[in-house]
Amino acid sequence: MANVSIRNLKKSYGEVSILRGIDIEVPHGTFVALVGPSGCGKSTLLRMIAGLEEVVSGEILVGGKIVNDVPSKHRDVAMVFQNYALYPHLSVRENMSFSLELRGVDKRSIKAEVEKAAGILGLEAMLDRLPRQLSGGQRQRVAMGRAIVRNPQVFLFDEPLSNLDAKLRVQMRSEIKTLQQRLGTTTIYVTHDQMEAMTMADLVVVMQDGKVEQAAAPLDLYDHPNNLFVAGFIGSPVMNFIEGTLQCDADGTWFSSGAARIQLEESVDGGHGAAVVAGIRPEHFDLLNTPDTPSSITGVVTLVEPTGPETHVTLEIADNKKLIAVFPERHDFARGKSLTITPRRRRIHLFDAATGDRLSQRTNC
């Protein structure tokens, strides 16, 4: 195992900046997920750690050693690619042993390492098959086995599950997480699927436009997003955003907009009349039976999506804005029906309307 340190890492292609000063610390044995929209630089960062992209500025350290100029094959990292990258004419056994043969490892040791990895991944009965005789999930296991036999200090995964169907993705992400916990190898995992990141990683790094927006444990990221981008990127269905202002009176501090006037549980940074954005996750609403109740929102049902254990409801509120609410029961809401809900006050997130930064709820209004 080894820690990985990324220090002020920058990357450009011509005049186009891909990475704009990345700083990340990955403690040894940690499972880190890099997430963000397409083009944010997460795969480029992973390839730079692997030695497949040149470092122009900044430092990459593996196990405390700077590896900027170390060839990929000598960095002691193993990468699992999105498209598996298996040799089609070689058997599973030959694919898994190929890198060890290149390093001159003796045949007895290679056999032992391959069979050990095959046992971990449930590939014992498939060692003599060709890749075309395997399913997508089995091919992905072979790609992982090829990485395991090298016994690297760091595993790198580049969107390894994106080619699989939804059911198999859920199964494989559980297997990858279990494998990582069993081996204890430092792992950096790139994905565009925030659900994968939340369920698999110890640390989630959210990127946008070549920068780190926030790095935190999954639930910390979910409960305390630093800004509007992180708040909107993490969570499904996405967080609701309502523009409004802060208002202060003898009864306390309020968030006010055309859609609602909601009393806040605590005072916040910003003065009376400050422009803010309230963020409310869909699952943090409760139903009300009485309209025009203080701190309530009333809207018209435009869409109902029953999922089995939950009911997702889209409401049209004031100013033709849409709002999504999720209730943990089954409801038979009719389209066009008026519905009144209230947000859980301690679950309301407030952001500065100008900067998008999270507002601290501690200062008097």
C-alpha positions as CSV (number, residue, x, y, z in Angstrom):
1,M,0.0,0.0,0.0
2,A,1.1,3.6,-0.5
3,N,-0.3,7.1,-0.2
4,V,-0.7,9.3,-3.3
5,S,-0.1,13.0,-3.2
6,I,-1.2,15.4,-6.0
7,R,0.4,18.8,-5.7
8,N,-0.6,21.8,-7.8
9,L,-0.9,19.6,-10.8
10,K,-1.6,21.4,-14.1
11,K,-2.2,20.2,-17.7
12,S,-2.8,22.0,-20.9
13,Y,-3.2,21.0,-24.6
14,G,-2.1,24.0,-26.4
15,E,-4.0,27.0,-25.0
16,V,-6.7,24.8,-23.5
17,S,-6.3,24.2,-19.8
18,I,-7.4,20.7,-18.7
19,L,-6.2,20.7,-15.1
20,R,-5.9,24.0,-13.2
21,G,-3.8,23.3,-10.1
22,I,-5.1,20.0,-8.5
23,D,-4.3,19.2,-4.9
24,I,-5.4,15.9,-3.5
25,E,-4.1,13.7,-0.6
26,V,-4.9,10.0,-0.8
27,P,-4.0,8.2,2.4
28,H,-2.7,4.6,2.0
29,G,-5.5,2.0,1.8
30,T,-8.1,4.6,0.9
31,F,-10.7,4.2,-1.9
32,V,-11.0,7.6,-3.6
33,A,-13.6,8.3,-6.3
34,L,-13.1,11.2,-8.8
35,V,-16.4,12.5,-10.1
36,G,-17.6,15.3,-12.3
37,P,-19.2,16.1,-15.6
38,S,-17.6,15.0,-18.9
39,G,-14.5,17.1,-19.7
40,C,-13.8,18.1,-16.1
41,G,-10.3,16.4,-16.3
42,K,-10.8,13.4,-14.1
43,S,-9.6,10.8,-16.6
44,T,-6.7,13.0,-17.6
45,L,-5.7,13.2,-13.9
46,L,-5.9,9.4,-13.6
47,R,-3.8,8.9,-16.7
48,M,-1.2,11.3,-15.4
49,I,-1.0,9.3,-12.2
50,A,-0.5,6.1,-14.3
51,G,2.3,7.8,-16.3
52,L,0.3,7.7,-19.6
53,E,0.2,11.6,-19.8
54,E,3.1,13.9,-19.3
55,V,3.3,16.1,-16.2
56,V,3.8,19.7,-17.3
57,S,3.6,21.4,-13.9
58,G,3.2,20.2,-10.3
59,E,4.1,16.9,-8.6
60,I,2.7,13.4,-8.3
61,L,4.0,11.4,-5.4
62,V,3.4,7.6,-4.8
63,G,4.6,6.3,-1.5
64,G,6.3,9.6,-0.8
65,K,8.4,9.5,-4.0
66,I,8.0,11.9,-6.9
67,V,7.1,9.9,-10.0
68,N,6.8,12.7,-12.5
69,D,9.6,11.4,-14.7
70,V,9.3,7.7,-13.8
71,P,8.1,5.5,-16.7
72,S,4.6,4.0,-16.3
73,K,5.9,0.4,-15.9
74,H,8.1,1.4,-13.0
75,R,5.5,3.4,-11.0
76,D,4.1,0.3,-9.3
77,V,0.5,1.2,-10.2
78,A,-2.0,-1.0,-12.1
79,M,-4.8,0.5,-14.2
80,V,-8.1,-1.1,-15.2
81,F,-9.6,0.5,-18.3
82,Q,-13.1,1.1,-19.4
83,N,-12.9,-1.2,-22.4
84,Y,-11.0,-4.0,-20.5
85,A,-8.0,-3.9,-22.9
86,L,-7.7,-7.7,-23.1
87,Y,-5.7,-9.4,-25.8
88,P,-8.4,-11.3,-27.8
89,H,-6.1,-14.1,-29.0
90,L,-4.9,-14.9,-25.4
91,S,-6.7,-17.0,-22.8
92,V,-7.7,-15.6,-19.5
93,R,-4.7,-17.2,-17.9
94,E,-2.4,-15.7,-20.5
95,N,-4.0,-12.3,-20.2
96,M,-3.5,-12.3,-16.5
97,S,0.1,-13.6,-16.6
98,F,1.3,-11.4,-19.5
99,S,2.7,-8.5,-17.4
100,L,4.5,-10.9,-15.1
101,E,6.1,-12.6,-18.0
102,L,7.3,-9.3,-19.3
103,R,8.9,-8.6,-15.9
104,G,10.8,-11.9,-16.1
105,V,8.9,-13.6,-13.2
106,D,9.5,-17.4,-13.0
107,K,6.7,-19.6,-14.3
108,R,6.0,-21.2,-10.9
109,S,5.4,-17.8,-9.3
110,I,3.3,-16.7,-12.2
111,K,1.1,-19.8,-11.9
112,A,0.7,-19.2,-8.2
113,E,-0.2,-15.5,-8.6
114,V,-2.7,-16.1,-11.4
115,E,-4.4,-18.9,-9.6
116,K,-4.6,-16.9,-6.4
117,A,-6.2,-13.9,-8.2
118,A,-8.5,-16.2,-10.1
119,G,-9.7,-17.7,-6.8
120,I,-10.4,-14.2,-5.4
121,L,-12.4,-13.2,-8.5
122,G,-14.2,-16.5,-9.1
123,L,-12.4,-17.1,-12.4
124,E,-10.9,-20.6,-11.7
125,A,-13.2,-22.3,-14.3
126,M,-12.5,-19.7,-17.0
127,L,-8.7,-19.6,-17.1
128,D,-8.5,-21.4,-20.5
129,R,-11.3,-19.4,-22.2
130,L,-10.8,-16.6,-24.7
131,P,-12.2,-13.1,-23.9
132,R,-14.9,-13.5,-26.6
133,Q,-16.3,-16.5,-24.6
134,L,-16.9,-14.3,-21.6
135,S,-19.6,-12.0,-20.5
136,G,-19.0,-8.3,-19.9
137,G,-18.8,-8.8,-16.1
138,Q,-16.4,-11.7,-16.5
139,R,-14.1,-9.7,-18.8
140,Q,-14.0,-6.9,-16.2
141,R,-13.0,-9.5,-13.6
142,V,-10.2,-10.6,-15.9
143,A,-9.0,-7.0,-16.3
144,M,-9.0,-6.7,-12.5
145,G,-7.2,-10.0,-12.1
146,R,-4.5,-8.8,-14.5
147,A,-4.0,-5.8,-12.1
148,I,-4.1,-7.9,-8.9
149,V,-1.3,-10.3,-10.0
150,R,1.1,-7.4,-10.2
151,N,0.5,-6.7,-6.5
152,P,0.8,-2.9,-7.1
153,Q,0.9,-0.2,-4.5
154,V,-2.1,1.6,-6.2
155,F,-5.1,0.5,-8.3
156,L,-6.4,2.9,-10.9
157,F,-9.9,2.4,-12.4
158,D,-11.1,4.5,-15.4
159,E,-14.9,4.2,-15.5
160,P,-14.7,0.4,-15.5
161,L,-18.4,-0.3,-15.3
162,S,-19.8,2.1,-17.9
163,N,-20.1,-0.7,-20.5
164,L,-22.2,-2.9,-18.3
165,D,-26.0,-3.0,-17.9
166,A,-27.6,-1.5,-14.8
167,K,-28.0,-4.7,-12.8
168,L,-24.5,-5.9,-13.5
169,R,-23.1,-2.5,-12.6
170,V,-24.6,-2.8,-9.1
171,Q,-23.2,-6.3,-8.7
172,M,-19.7,-5.3,-9.9
173,R,-19.4,-2.1,-7.8
174,S,-20.1,-4.3,-4.7
175,E,-17.5,-6.8,-5.8
176,I,-14.9,-4.1,-6.5
177,K,-15.5,-2.5,-3.1
178,T,-15.3,-5.8,-1.3
179,L,-12.1,-6.7,-3.2
180,Q,-10.5,-3.3,-2.3
181,Q,-11.4,-3.8,1.4
182,R,-9.9,-7.3,1.3
183,L,-6.7,-6.3,-0.4
184,G,-6.3,-2.9,1.4
185,T,-4.7,-1.4,-1.8
186,T,-4.9,2.3,-2.3
187,T,-7.5,2.8,-5.1
188,I,-8.4,5.8,-7.3
189,Y,-11.6,5.3,-9.2
190,V,-12.9,7.6,-12.0
191,T,-16.7,7.6,-12.6
192,H,-19.3,9.9,-14.0
193,D,-21.9,8.1,-11.9
194,Q,-22.2,9.9,-8.5
195,M,-24.1,6.9,-7.1
196,E,-21.1,4.7,-7.7
197,A,-18.9,7.2,-6.0
198,M,-21.2,7.6,-3.0
199,T,-21.6,3.9,-2.4
200,M,-18.0,2.8,-3.0
201,A,-15.6,5.5,-1.9
202,D,-14.1,6.5,1.4
203,L,-13.4,9.9,-0.1
204,V,-15.2,11.6,-3.0
205,V,-13.4,14.3,-5.0
206,V,-15.9,16.5,-7.1
207,M,-14.2,18.2,-10.1
208,Q,-15.4,20.8,-12.5
209,D,-13.4,22.6,-15.3
210,G,-10.1,21.1,-14.2
211,K,-10.5,22.1,-10.5
212,V,-11.4,20.4,-7.3
213,E,-14.7,21.8,-6.0
214,Q,-14.8,19.7,-2.9
215,A,-13.2,16.6,-1.4
216,A,-15.0,14.9,1.5
217,A,-16.4,11.6,2.8
218,P,-19.6,10.7,0.9
219,L,-22.1,11.7,3.6
220,D,-20.3,14.9,4.5
221,L,-20.4,15.8,0.8
222,Y,-24.1,15.1,0.7
223,D,-25.0,16.9,3.9
224,H,-22.6,19.8,3.6
225,P,-21.9,20.8,0.0
226,N,-19.5,23.7,-0.4
227,N,-21.3,25.4,-3.3
228,L,-24.2,25.2,-5.7
229,F,-22.3,23.0,-8.1
230,V,-21.6,20.3,-5.6
231,A,-25.1,20.5,-4.2
232,G,-26.6,20.0,-7.6
233,F,-24.2,17.3,-8.7
234,I,-24.5,15.0,-5.7
235,G,-27.8,13.4,-5.1
236,S,-30.6,11.8,-7.2
237,P,-33.1,13.2,-7.8
238,V,-31.1,16.5,-7.9
239,M,-31.5,19.1,-5.2
240,N,-34.2,21.7,-5.7
241,F,-33.0,25.4,-5.9
242,I,-35.2,28.3,-5.1
243,E,-34.0,31.9,-5.5
244,G,-35.0,34.4,-2.8
245,T,-33.9,36.8,-0.1
246,L,-33.2,36.8,3.6
247,Q,-35.6,38.6,5.9
248,C,-35.2,39.4,9.5
249,D,-37.9,40.3,12.1
250,A,-38.7,39.9,15.7
251,D,-39.7,36.3,15.0
252,G,-36.4,35.3,13.5
253,T,-34.8,34.8,10.2
254,W,-36.8,33.9,7.1
255,F,-36.1,32.8,3.5
256,S,-38.6,34.6,1.2
257,S,-39.4,34.0,-2.4
258,G,-42.4,34.1,-4.7
259,A,-43.0,30.5,-3.9
260,A,-42.7,30.5,-0.1
261,R,-41.7,32.2,3.1
262,I,-39.8,29.7,5.2
263,Q,-38.5,30.3,8.8
264,L,-35.0,29.2,9.2
265,E,-33.8,27.2,12.2
266,E,-30.7,29.4,12.7
267,S,-29.5,32.8,11.7
268,V,-27.2,32.9,8.7
269,D,-24.4,35.0,7.2
270,G,-25.7,37.9,5.2
271,G,-28.0,40.8,6.0
272,H,-31.7,41.6,5.6
273,G,-32.5,41.6,1.9
274,A,-29.4,39.5,0.9
275,A,-30.0,37.5,-2.3
276,V,-29.7,33.8,-1.6
277,V,-30.5,30.4,-3.1
278,A,-32.2,27.8,-0.9
279,G,-31.3,24.2,-1.7
280,I,-33.7,21.5,-0.6
281,R,-33.3,17.8,-1.4
282,P,-36.4,16.1,-2.7
283,E,-36.5,13.7,0.2
284,H,-36.5,16.5,2.8
285,F,-40.2,17.5,2.4
286,D,-43.2,16.5,4.4
287,L,-46.8,16.6,3.4
288,L,-49.2,19.1,4.9
289,N,-53.0,19.0,5.0
290,T,-53.5,22.7,5.4
291,P,-52.6,25.2,2.7
292,D,-51.1,28.6,3.6
293,T,-49.4,27.2,6.7
294,P,-46.3,29.1,7.7
295,S,-43.1,27.7,6.1
296,S,-45.1,25.8,3.5
297,I,-45.0,25.5,-0.3
298,T,-48.1,24.9,-2.4
299,G,-47.9,23.7,-6.0
300,V,-49.8,21.8,-8.7
301,V,-48.9,18.2,-9.4
302,T,-47.6,17.8,-12.9
303,L,-45.9,14.4,-12.7
304,V,-46.1,11.4,-10.4
305,E,-43.5,8.6,-10.6
306,P,-44.1,5.6,-8.4
307,T,-40.9,3.6,-7.9
308,G,-42.3,1.0,-5.5
309,P,-40.9,2.0,-2.1
310,E,-41.1,5.7,-2.9
311,T,-43.3,8.2,-4.8
312,H,-41.6,11.0,-6.8
313,V,-43.8,14.0,-7.4
314,T,-43.0,17.0,-9.6
315,L,-44.9,20.2,-8.6
316,E,-45.3,23.5,-10.5
317,I,-44.9,26.3,-7.9
318,A,-44.9,30.1,-8.2
319,D,-43.3,31.7,-11.3
320,N,-43.7,28.5,-13.3
321,K,-40.9,26.9,-11.4
322,K,-40.6,23.1,-11.0
323,L,-39.9,21.4,-7.7
324,I,-39.4,17.6,-7.0
325,A,-40.5,15.9,-3.8
326,V,-39.9,12.3,-2.8
327,F,-42.0,10.6,-0.2
328,P,-41.1,7.2,1.3
329,E,-44.6,5.8,0.9
330,R,-47.0,5.1,-1.9
331,H,-49.4,7.9,-2.8
332,D,-52.1,8.2,-5.4
333,F,-51.6,11.9,-6.3
334,A,-53.7,13.1,-9.3
335,R,-52.2,15.2,-12.0
336,G,-53.5,18.8,-11.6
337,K,-54.1,18.4,-7.8
338,S,-52.9,21.1,-5.5
339,L,-50.4,19.8,-2.9
340,T,-48.9,21.6,0.1
341,I,-45.5,20.5,1.5
342,T,-43.0,21.9,4.0
343,P,-39.3,21.5,4.0
344,R,-37.5,20.2,7.1
345,R,-35.9,23.4,8.3
346,R,-32.6,21.8,9.6
347,R,-32.2,20.3,6.1
348,I,-32.3,23.6,4.2
349,H,-29.0,24.6,2.5
350,L,-28.4,28.3,1.8
351,F,-26.0,29.6,-0.9
352,D,-24.9,33.1,-1.8
353,A,-26.8,34.0,-5.0
354,A,-23.8,35.9,-6.5
355,T,-20.9,33.5,-5.7
356,G,-22.7,30.2,-5.3
357,D,-20.8,29.5,-2.0
358,R,-22.5,27.9,1.0
359,L,-23.6,30.3,3.7
360,S,-22.7,29.6,7.3
361,Q,-25.6,29.3,9.6
362,R,-24.2,30.9,12.7
363,T,-24.1,34.7,12.4
364,N,-27.0,37.0,13.3
365,C,-28.9,38.3,10.3
